[in-house]
Amino acid sequence: MSQRISCILTFGNILFEAIRHPESFLTSLAPLFILARLFLPENIREKIARRRAHITMNMETLLQDTAARHPENTALIFDDNQIRYRELDRFVEALAGHFQTLGVGKGDKIALLLANGPEFVIAYFAALRIGAVAVTLNIMSTAYELQHLMEDSEAKILIAGESQAKRFETVAATLPQCKTLIPAAGWKPGSPFYDITHAGAKTAALPAQGLDDPAVMIYTAGLTGKPLGAVLTYRNLATQAQLLRTICNGTSADRALAAIPFFHSFGASVNLLSPLAIGGSVVLMSRFTVEALLAAIQKERVTYITGVPRLFLAMLFSEKLKDYDLGSLRFGITGGSAMPPELFPEFEKHFGIPVLEGYGLTETSPCCIFTHPDRPQKPGSIGTVLPGVAAKVVDDEGREAAPGVTGELAVLGDVVMQGYYKNDAATAEVIRDGWLYTGDLAHADEEGYIFLDGVKKRMIITSGFNVYPREVEMILDMHPAVASSRVEGQKDLMRGEIVKAVIVRKPGRPVDDKEILQHCRQYLSAYKVPREVVFEA
């Protein structure tokens, strides 16, 4: 009975928020989904998750719509600079027009090899505005990795920071389809990117976009060793753009600190799409240290921070913590890897704010499960499904497991990606009858709370990044002194896991760990490089 009363109160609170924000139709549906999770049988919940929303955010004009409502609000804060929404929209318009003069339009790929800065935000929304697909690449990618990513994505334009552009130039000759490189050499006159966005070009007539058209492509580690491009649609992005308002009661007064890279799906969701959809501000950091983070929170009056568990641990144990006023914070959001359950109450005790946990994969846009602030948190649980999402735990035969029984977690709803780019076989392995099989082991309790129990697939999660051992093993085996290799994850307090390599040398071919690591750094992003190397006879 008490749970039903709590549900009715929740219904009333969310309905009140729907009245306050009538422009978001899906917000008004949130109470129905919450009631459904508590009272409706599984087959009905599945039907709700399969039903497509008739009205949703117009993602290609999201920034234009926000600029019209909040033209003078500060959109971006960085290096003592501020960009207002009307200015940001003008810069996006100019870059989108420039893309069109280069012959790029609907469905074409534009690759972004950029750190968190105004350049990323402008390029991302400019691509969406003309119906192109933004391919967001990890700035740590080596030239070896870039060659595959650019060739596989068929990107026609690359926008890259200075050091990343130099890396690309070493393999550019092998990538004839990429005809244009736009260097982003700082937000200042003389930088090609800056000059284009300030040229005042206008976008020509825009093509009509469907909710199921591709919008963004993010590469994720593949089981076979080569990254796969997860294609996210406008519908997928819309599910993420509503998170801050519908789950956290966000308003245009909120200020997000972007501590997670925008090229990571989680960073784009909670630190880019969500705050810009409601007219909030995003604080960008050019230099990341714990002290710089604490200083930014105090100076810019940040209201929420999102990070991997390592970030919250570093904040909690910082000797400088007492020197800063963090009273502006309303809540924190963690994701990327599981946070130790005992850390949540510790953080709340020291900071006076709740830490919410989000779960998802690149393939689920990413957020699909969340610890809702208006519902009790259960130690060890990643929360319950978001509105419009269904989840189930299945056994090896595909049958739904009973509460408390561990199996593979599967997710259904508007968050599920369109598929892997040009790889129907890999798509069919993970999406079956609309359900995305996550590869994570979990169990659910009687109230729908989900608890992670491990991973079904061979994968290491280090500082929020996924590493598939096979990819690292392929690089290790390329070394002339390596007879065989095995890569595994090793538990680590700060990073969750670290990459550990176990190597068997070829007879008469001496090699030490320094040489192995140097070899790996030539081909692998820094987070994939083993932090421990062990040799076996």
N, C-alpha and C positions, 0 to 999 in steps of 0.2 A: 504493500500500500504506500509506504513512504517513497518508494522509487517512482510510483505513478504520480504522486504529488509533486516530486522533484521534476518529473518530466513535464507536467503541466506548467510549472513555474518557468522551466526552460523555454517552453513553447511561447509563453507570454513575453519573456525577455527578447527572444529573437524576433517575434512578430513586431514588437516595438521598434527594433532596429530596422526591420523591413520598411516600416512606415517612415522612419527618419531618412532612409535612402531608397526612395521609390525608383530611382533610375536603374537599380540592379534587380531585374526580375528574379534571377536565381536566388538572390538573398531571401526573397519572400517565400521560396520553396524550402528553405533550410529546415523549418519546423516539421514539415511533412517527412523529410528524410530521417530526422532524429526520432520521431514517433515510430516510423517504420522499423528502425533498427531495434526498438525495444519490444514492439508488439506483433509485428507481422511475421509469418512463417518464411522460411528461407526461399521458397519458390516465388513468393510475392516480392521479397526484397530484390531477388534477381531480376524480375521484370521491371522494377523501378530503376535499377541500375542500367538496364539495357535501353530504357526509353530515352531518346535524345531530347534535349531541351529545345523548344521551338524558338526561344529568344535567349540570346546570350550577349556578352560583350562583343563589340566590333573591334577585334584585336588590331587590324591594320590601321584603324583610326583612333585607337585607345589614347594615344598621346594628344592628338588633336582635340578629342573630347575633353580630356582633363585640362588642356590649355584654355579651352573655351570657358570652363567652369572656374578655373583658378589661375588666370594669366599671370598674376603678380606673385603667386606662391613660389618659394624657392624649390626647384626640382633637384639640383645637384650642388653639393658643397665639396670643394677640394682645394687644397693648397691656398687657403685664404681667398679663394674665388667662389663665386656663386653664379649659377645659371638659373634664371626664372623659366617658368613653363612656356611663356610666349617666346622666349629666346630659344629654348630647346627645340620647340616645334619649328621655328624658322630654320635652325641649323639642319634638322632632319629633312625639311622640305628641300633645302639647297642640295644636300648630298643625294637625296632620292632623284632629283632632277639631273644631277651629274651622272648617276648610274644609267639613267635613260639615254643620255647622250652617248654613252659607251655601248649602247645596244643591248643592255641587260634589262630583262623584264620578268614577267610572271613565270615562275618555275625555275628560273636560272639560279645558280648557286653563287653566293657571295661569302667568302671565308673571312672570319674574324680571328686574328691571332693577336689579341690585345689583352692587356691587364685591365683591372678595374679603373676606369677613367671616363671622362666625357666622351672620348672617341668610341668606346665600346657601345655606350648607350645610344649615341647618335647613329652609328652604323647599323646597330640591331634594328632600330625602329625605321630607319630609312629603307632597309631591305624589306621589312614587312609592308611598308607603305606602297611599294611598287609590285608586291606579290612575289618577290624573289624569296629564296630560302636562305636564311642566315645559318651558316655552318660555323659553329663556335668551337674553336680549337684550343687545346691546352697550351698555354704559353711556354710550358716546360718541354714541349715536343722537340726532339732532336731533328736534325736534317733527315736522318734515316726514316724517322716516323712521319715527318712532314711529307715526304715523297709519296708514301702510301695514302695518307689522309687526303692530300690534294688530288692525287690521281683518282682515288676511289670516289670522292665527292663530285668530281668534274667541275670544281669551282672555276668561274671565269674571272673573278676578281679576288685579290687578297688584300686585306687591310691589316697592316702589321706594325708593331712597335719597332724601334730602331734595331735592337739586337735580334729580334725575331726576323726582321726583313733580311738581315745579313745571312741568317741561317737558311732562309728560303732561297736566296740567290745562289747558294752552292748547288742546289738541285733544280733550279728554275728551267734549265735547258732540257730537262727530261719531262717537263710539264707544259707542252705547247697549248693546251686548252686554257691555261691561265694567262690571259693576255695583258692583264693590268695589275700592277702592284702600286698600292697607295700607302706610302710610309706615313706613320703617325709619329712625328718627331717632337712631341710635346705640344701642349695647348698654348701656342704662341705664333705670331705672324712668322711666315717663312717655312713653317711645317706644311707640306703639301695637303695634309688632311685639314688642318686649320684653315688654310686659304680657300679650299673648296667650299667648306661650310659657311664661310663668310662672303662668298661671291654673290649670293642672292639669287641663284638659279631657281626656277619654278618647276615643279613637277607637272608633267603633262597629264592628260586624262588617265585615270587609274583603272586597271582591270577589275572586274567584279571578283570578289574572293568568296569561296565557299568555306563553311566551317570545317569541312574535311579536306581542304587543300593543305599541302605541306607548308609549314611556316619556318620551322627550325630543324636543323639536324645536328645531333650531338653524338660524338663517337664514344663508344663504351667498349671496355675490354671484351675480347671474344674468346670463347673456349678453345678455338683452334689456333690461337696465337696472334691473329690479326684483328685489330679493332673493327667494330661494326657501327655503321651510322644509323642511329635510332631517329626515325623521322617523326617529329611532333607536328600536329596540325593546329590550326587556329582554335579549334574546339579544345584541344589539349591545353593550350596556353590560357584559354579563358578560365579553365578550372583553377589554375594557379593564381591568376590575377585577382580572384575574389577571396583568397585565403585570409588576408589581413583584416578585411572588413567582416567577413562572416564568422570567422573563428575567434579573432582577437579583438573585436569591436574597434577596429582601427578607424582613424579619422585623418583629415588633412593636416592635423596638428602633429601627427606622428613623424618621428625622424629615425630612419634606419641607419645603422652602421654596417657598411658592406665589408664584412671580414671574410666572407667566402667568395671565391672568384665567380664572376658572372658567367664564365664559360662552363662552370659546373651547373648542372640543372637545378640544384638546390639553391645556389646563389641567385640564379636568374629568377627563380620563383619568389623567394621571400624578401630579397633585397632589391629587386628591379621591377618586376611586373606588379607585385602587390602594392608597394608604396606609390608607384607612379599612377596606378589605376585610381587611387583615392585623393591624389593631390598632395601626398606627403613628400618629405625630403629624404634624399639619400646622401649620406656622408661617405665620401670616398677617401681611402687612405693610400698614399703613395709609398709610405714606409711602415712596415708592420713590426712592432714590438709590443709587448704587453704594456709598457709604460706609455707608448704612443697611443695605444688603444684607450687606456684609462683617461689620458689627457683629452682625447677627441670626444669621449663621452661627456666629460665635464664642460669643455669649451662649447660644443655644439648642442648641448642639452639633448642628447640622444635618448629616445624613449624605448627603443628595443634593439637588442643585439642578437645576431644569429651566428652560430659557429659550431664546429665539431667539438666533441667532448674535451679534446686537448686544450681548446681555448678557454673553456670555463674552468678547467683545472688550473691553468696558468693564472687566470684572474684570481682564483680563490687563494692561491698560495703566494701571490705576489707580495713582496716586502713593501712595495710602494702603494698598496691598496689604501692605506689610511691617509695618504696625502691628497686624495682626490674626492670630490663631491660627486657621487653617482646617483643623487636623489631624483634625477629626471627619468631614470629607467622605470618602465612599467612591467616588462617581462623579458625573458630570454627564450630563444628557440634553439634547440640542438638537433643535429641530425648528421647523416653521413656514416655514422657507426654508433653502436649502442653505448649509452652513457651508464657508468656504474650506478645502480639504484641508490646507493648510500650517498651519492653526491648531490642529489636533488634537494633533500632537506638541509644539507650543509650550505648549499648555495643560497637557498631561501632564508636561512638563519642569518647569514652574513650580509646579504644584499637586500633582503626584505622584498624580493620579487619572486614570482614563480618561474620555473624553467619548463617550457613545454617541449615535448619531443615529437618530431616529425619523422615518419618513415616513408620510404619510397625508393624507386629506382629511376634511372634515366628513362627506362621504358614506360614508367607510369607518370612522367611529366614534371616532377617526380612525386610530389606529395599525394598520398592516398590514405594514409592513416595518421591520426594526430591525437595528442592528449588535449582534449578540450578543456579550456579554463573553467567552464561552467559545470563540469562533471568531476567527480572524485578521481584522483589519480591513484593507481594501484602500483605499488613497488614492483619494478621489473617489467611493467607493461608498456608497450609503445602506444597504447591508446585504442581508439575505435575508429571505424572508417569515416571518411569525410562524406558530406551530403552527396548523393548521387553515385556512391561507390558501394559495391558489394565485395565481400571477402569470404573465403572459405579455406579450410584446411583439409587436404585430401591425402589418402594413403597411396601406396604404390600402384594400386589398381584403379585409382581415380575416384574412389568412393569418399564421400565427405566423412571426416573423422568426428567422433563424438567430442563434446567439451572435455578439455584436459588431456586429449590424446594428441601426440606430436605427429605432424605430417608436413607436406609442402604447402606453403601459403600461395594462394591464387587470388587474383584481383580482377574485377570486372567494372566497367563504367567508362565515362568520358575521359578519364585520365589515361587510358591505355593507348600506347603509341599506334601509329599507322602500321609500322613494321620496320624491318631493317632494310636499308637502301640497297637495292639490286641483289637481295639475298632472300628469296622466298623460302628456301629450305631452312635457314636459320630462324626466320620468322615463324614458320610452322612448328618448329620445336618448342617455342615459348608461348605462342598464342593458339589456343585451341577452343573453338566455339565461342570466341570473344573473350575468354578468360586468359589473363597473363599469368603464366606460372613463373614465380619469382626465383625459384632455386633456393629460397630460404626456408628453413625448418621452423615451425611455430606451432603453438596450440592456442586455442581460444577458451575462455571460460563461459559460464552460463549467461553472462551479461554482455557478451560480445567483445570484451577486452582481449587484445591479442598480445601474446608473449613470444619473443623470439627464442629459439632453442639451438640455433646453429645454422650451418649452410649445407645444402645438398650437393652443390657444385663446388669444384675446386676453385676457391677464390680467397684472396687476402684483402682485407679492408684496412688501409693504413692512412691515418689522418683524413678519413673521409673519402679517399680515392680507392677505387677497385683495381686490384692487380690480379690477373689470371696467371698462375704459375707457368702455364705452358708457354706464354709469350716470353717470359724471362729465361726459361729453359732453352728455348730456341736460340736466343742470343748467346747464352753461355756455351752451348754446344758448337757455336761457330768458332770459338777460340781453338787454335791448333793444338793446345796442350790438354784439352778437356776430352776425356773419354766418354763420360756421361755426367749428367747433373740432375739434381732433384731440388725443387724449390718449395718451401713450405712457410706458413705463417708462424710467427712466434709472438706470444702475448707480450704487450708492452703497455705500461700504465698511461703514458702520455699519448701514444699514437694508436692505441687499440691493439694493433699488430704491427710487426715489422717483417720485412722480407728476409728470409734466411735461405742461403744457397748451400747445398751439400754436393761436393764435387769429387769425382774420381779422376785422377790424372792419368794421362797416357804414359806407358812405360818409357823412361828415359827423357821425359819432357817436363822438367821442373817449372813450376809456376807458383807464385805466391798470391795472397789475397789482394795486394795492391795492384798487381797486374790485371787480375780478374775484374776488380772494380773499375779500373781505367778503361778496360774493354767495354764494360757494361755502360759506362757514362757516354761512350761514343754513340751508342745506339738507342739507349733507353732514357725516358724522362726520369728526373731525379727521384721521384717517389717510387719508381719501379726498381731502382738499383738496390741490390741486397745491402743490408746494413750489417749482416754477419755472414762470413764465409767459412765453411768447415770442410776440410779435406778428409776423405776416407781412403783407406788402402784398397 
